[in-house]
């Protein structure tokens, strides 16, 4: 007689737990990355500061849109400084690798520049990592702001430079009030906010949009580390991934089928990464639903539950970050407390000095 659902679930959880613990035990001791040292704080931003604009990945489709980007930065009370190669195009990239890397190196060597905004994501940041001057970057802590493919830079900076960066809207994002005001408090005022999903404006007796779901309840504290799941997974096995021991791992993605999310989480488990964290927050996975009418596989929530519940740490799904408008700005490397039952992340220290 076939095993019932409870037996199947138990067997699957037992297998995943053994894979995670086994991979963690077999994994080599993590490299002594800078991210394991006490976090260094970049200077806070002040009105009138000069900030750099870079395109480390894909190009802006319409060059006219760069004007809107500069207007957005000026509306923040900041002075935009375009990188020398901003607006270039090389295939689907915003210029050749050497030029895009040179722009980053130049911004961190320039004492007049107080922070660096990525204009957009896409693809291409990982190609730059061997060309970055981490000695100069490490010697000049400055906030790096952006998300999506910018995850490769955030994680490499955590591994090689050891100072906080901001996983938040790109310079070309909408920057509505819901994004701008918390960001301003975080990087101008040195605030330590509690991130809680906004209330939905839909007319329902029970809120459905932007709900969080505790996959495993409880609280945990640790350094916030993470970003785009696809980009993070692609860095496994490279020297540009920080040590996730004791971290709160946050993840998001877009346009990835459920089986691909399954495959990437399996890789993180087999690499020993999932077995090291103290908690997991899975944000928004935009358009991560198989559209085929005959699809009969696992839902995204089921995939997350299969991989993350057996870890034995607090986990919740639905955090307000990812490929959405007005997302949170989460500081990489900063100590925080997550509450899976409440669906919140509370910073325990400022991201800036």
C-alpha positions in Angstrom: 0.0 0.0 0.0 1.5 3.4 -0.9 2.7 5.6 1.9 0.3 8.3 3.0 1.0 12.1 2.8 2.3 12.2 6.4 4.8 9.4 5.8 6.0 10.9 2.6 6.4 14.3 4.2 8.3 12.9 7.1 10.6 10.9 4.7 11.3 13.9 2.6 12.0 16.1 5.6 14.4 13.5 7.0 16.2 13.3 3.7 16.6 17.0 3.4 17.7 17.4 6.9 20.4 14.8 6.5 21.5 16.3 3.2 21.9 19.7 4.9 23.7 18.5 8.0 25.9 16.1 6.0 26.9 18.8 3.5 27.7 21.2 6.4 29.8 18.6 8.0 31.7 17.8 4.8 32.1 21.4 3.7 35.6 22.8 4.1 36.2 25.4 6.8 35.1 28.8 5.4 37.7 31.2 4.2 38.5 34.0 6.7 36.6 36.6 4.7 36.5 40.2 5.8 32.7 39.7 6.4 33.6 37.6 9.5 35.4 40.5 11.1 33.6 43.3 13.0 31.5 45.2 10.6 32.8 48.6 9.4 30.3 51.4 8.9 30.4 53.7 5.9 29.8 57.4 6.6 26.2 58.4 6.6 24.9 60.5 3.8 24.3 64.2 4.2 22.3 66.7 2.1 24.6 68.0 -0.7 26.8 64.9 -0.8 28.1 63.8 -4.2 27.1 60.2 -5.0 28.3 58.1 -7.9 26.1 56.5 -10.6 27.3 53.3 -12.1 25.9 50.6 -14.5 27.8 47.5 -13.5 25.4 45.1 -15.3 22.8 45.7 -18.0 22.4 49.0 -19.9 19.4 51.3 -19.6 17.3 50.6 -22.6 16.5 54.3 -23.3 19.4 56.8 -22.7 16.8 59.4 -22.0 15.9 57.5 -18.8 19.3 58.5 -17.4 18.0 62.0 -17.1 15.2 60.7 -14.8 17.8 58.9 -12.7 19.8 62.1 -12.2 16.6 64.0 -11.3 15.7 61.3 -8.7 19.1 61.6 -7.0 18.8 65.4 -7.0 15.4 65.1 -5.4 17.1 63.1 -2.6 19.1 66.2 -1.9 22.2 64.6 -3.3 24.5 65.5 -6.3 24.8 62.8 -9.0 28.2 62.1 -10.5 27.9 59.8 -13.6 30.6 57.3 -14.0 32.9 57.9 -17.0 31.4 55.0 -19.0 27.7 55.5 -18.0 25.4 55.1 -20.9 27.7 52.8 -22.9 26.5 49.5 -24.4 28.3 46.3 -25.2 25.8 43.7 -26.4 23.4 43.2 -23.5 25.9 44.8 -21.0 26.4 48.4 -20.1 29.9 48.5 -21.6 32.9 46.2 -21.6 33.9 44.4 -18.4 37.1 46.4 -18.0 35.2 49.7 -18.4 32.4 48.8 -15.9 34.9 47.6 -13.4 37.0 50.7 -13.8 34.0 52.9 -13.1 33.5 51.1 -9.7 37.2 51.3 -8.8 37.2 55.0 -9.7 34.2 55.8 -7.6 35.8 54.2 -4.5 39.1 55.9 -5.1 37.4 59.3 -5.5 37.3 61.1 -2.1 34.6 63.5 -3.3 32.1 60.6 -3.8 30.3 59.6 -0.6 28.2 56.7 -1.8 27.6 54.7 -5.0 24.2 53.9 -6.6 23.7 51.2 -9.2 21.5 52.5 -12.0 20.0 49.0 -12.7 20.6 45.3 -12.4 20.1 42.7 -15.2 23.3 40.7 -15.6 27.0 41.3 -15.6 28.2 42.1 -12.1 29.8 38.7 -11.5 32.0 39.2 -14.6 33.5 42.3 -12.9 34.6 40.6 -9.7 38.2 39.6 -10.8 38.8 43.1 -12.1 37.8 45.0 -8.9 40.5 46.7 -6.8 39.4 45.4 -3.4 42.4 47.0 -1.7 41.1 50.4 -2.7 37.5 49.5 -2.0 38.3 48.2 1.4 40.2 51.4 2.3 37.3 53.6 1.4 34.1 52.4 2.9 31.1 53.8 1.0 27.5 52.7 0.8 26.7 50.7 -2.4 23.0 50.8 -3.1 21.1 48.4 -5.5 19.5 45.0 -5.9 18.9 42.1 -8.2 22.2 41.4 -10.1 23.9 43.9 -7.7 23.8 41.0 -5.2 27.1 39.8 -6.7 28.7 43.1 -5.6 27.1 43.1 -2.2 28.3 39.6 -1.4 31.8 40.2 -2.8 32.1 43.4 -0.7 30.9 41.4 2.4 33.6 38.8 1.6 36.5 41.1 0.6 35.8 44.6 2.0 33.9 44.0 5.3 31.6 47.1 5.3 27.8 47.5 5.1 26.1 47.9 1.8 22.4 48.4 1.0 20.2 45.9 -0.8 17.5 48.3 -1.9 16.1 50.1 -4.9 18.3 50.8 -7.9 18.7 54.4 -8.9 16.3 53.8 -11.7 13.6 52.4 -9.5 10.4 54.2 -8.7 11.5 55.6 -5.3 8.0 56.2 -4.0 7.4 57.5 -0.4 7.3 54.0 1.0 10.8 53.3 -0.3 12.4 56.8 0.1 11.4 57.7 3.7 12.8 54.5 5.3 15.9 54.6 3.1 16.5 58.2 4.2 16.2 57.3 7.9 18.5 54.4 7.4 21.4 56.1 5.5 21.0 59.8 6.5 19.9 59.4 10.2 21.5 56.1 11.1 18.1 54.7 12.1 17.5 51.1 13.3 14.0 50.3 12.0 11.8 47.3 12.3 10.8 46.2 8.8 7.1 45.1 8.7 5.1 44.5 5.5 2.7 47.3 4.6 -1.0 46.9 5.0 -2.8 46.1 1.7 -5.2 48.7 0.4 -7.5 46.1 -1.2 -11.1 46.1 0.1 -11.2 42.7 1.8 -12.2 41.7 5.3 -9.0 39.7 5.6 -5.8 41.1 4.0 -4.4 38.9 1.2 -1.7 41.0 -0.5 1.7 41.3 1.1 1.0 38.7 3.8 3.9 36.9 5.5 3.8 33.2 6.4 5.9 31.6 9.1 7.3 28.3 7.7 8.9 27.7 11.1 8.2 30.1 14.0 10.5 31.8 16.4 13.1 34.5 16.6 16.8 34.6 15.6 19.6 37.2 15.6 22.5 37.4 13.1 24.1 39.3 10.3 21.8 40.1 7.4 23.3 38.5 4.3 21.7 37.6 1.0 19.9 39.0 -2.0 18.9 37.5 -5.3 18.9 33.7 -5.1 20.0 33.0 -8.6 23.0 35.4 -8.4 24.0 34.1 -4.9 23.8 30.5 -6.1 26.0 31.3 -9.1 28.8 32.5 -6.7 28.9 29.2 -4.7 32.5 27.8 -5.0 34.1 31.2 -5.8 36.2 33.3 -3.4 33.6 36.1 -3.6 31.0 34.5 -1.2 31.1 35.5 2.5 30.8 33.1 5.4 27.1 32.6 6.2 27.7 31.0 9.6 25.3 32.5 12.1 23.7 34.8 9.5 20.1 35.6 8.7 19.8 34.7 5.1 17.4 36.8 3.0 16.5 35.7 -0.5 14.4 37.0 -3.4 14.0 36.2 -7.1 12.0 36.8 -10.3 10.7 34.8 -13.2 12.1 31.5 -11.9 10.0 28.3 -12.1 9.3 26.4 -9.0 11.7 23.6 -10.0 14.5 26.1 -10.5 14.0 27.5 -7.0 14.0 23.9 -5.8 17.3 23.2 -7.7 19.0 26.3 -6.3 18.0 25.7 -2.7 19.2 22.1 -3.1 22.6 23.5 -4.2 22.8 25.8 -1.2 22.0 22.8 1.1 24.6 20.6 -0.6 27.2 23.3 -0.4 26.6 23.5 3.4 25.3 27.1 3.3 21.8 26.5 4.5 23.0 24.4 7.4 25.1 27.4 8.8 22.4 30.1 9.0 20.3 31.1 12.1 17.3 32.1 10.2 15.9 32.6 6.7 13.6 35.3 5.2 12.3 34.6 1.7 11.0 37.8 0.2 9.1 38.2 -3.0 9.4 35.8 -5.9 7.8 37.8 -8.7 6.3 35.7 -11.6 7.7 32.5 -10.1 4.6 30.4 -11.1 4.6 27.9 -13.9 2.1 29.0 -16.5 1.5 25.7 -18.2 -2.1 24.4 -17.9 -0.8 20.9 -17.3 1.6 21.8 -14.5 0.9 19.6 -11.5 4.1 20.1 -9.5 4.9 21.7 -6.2 4.0 25.3 -5.4 6.6 27.8 -4.4 5.5 27.6 -0.8 5.7 23.8 -0.8 9.3 24.0 -2.2 10.3 26.5 0.4 8.8 24.4 3.2 10.5 21.2 2.0 14.0 22.9 2.0 13.7 25.4 4.9 11.5 23.9 7.6 14.0 21.0 8.2 16.7 23.5 9.0 15.3 23.9 12.5 15.7 27.7 12.5 13.0 30.4 12.2 11.9 31.0 8.6 9.2 33.2 7.0 8.1 33.9 3.5 6.8 37.1 1.9 9.1 39.8 3.1 8.6 43.1 1.3 11.8 43.1 -0.8 12.6 41.9 -4.3 11.4 42.8 -7.8 8.6 45.0 -6.5 7.9 48.7 -6.2 8.7 50.4 -2.9 10.7 47.6 -1.5 12.6 47.6 1.8 16.3 48.7 1.9 18.1 45.9 3.9 21.7 46.6 5.0 24.0 43.7 4.3 26.2 42.6 7.2 24.3 44.5 9.9 23.1 42.6 13.0 19.4 42.1 13.1 16.6 40.1 14.8 14.0 38.3 12.7 10.6 37.2 14.1 9.1 34.6 11.9 5.7 34.7 13.6 5.4 38.5 13.3 7.0 38.6 9.9 9.5 41.3 10.9 13.2 42.1 10.7 14.5 44.5 13.4 18.0 46.1 13.0 20.1 45.9 16.1 22.7 48.4 15.0 23.0 51.3 12.5 24.3 50.6 9.0 26.3 53.9 8.9 28.7 55.8 11.2 
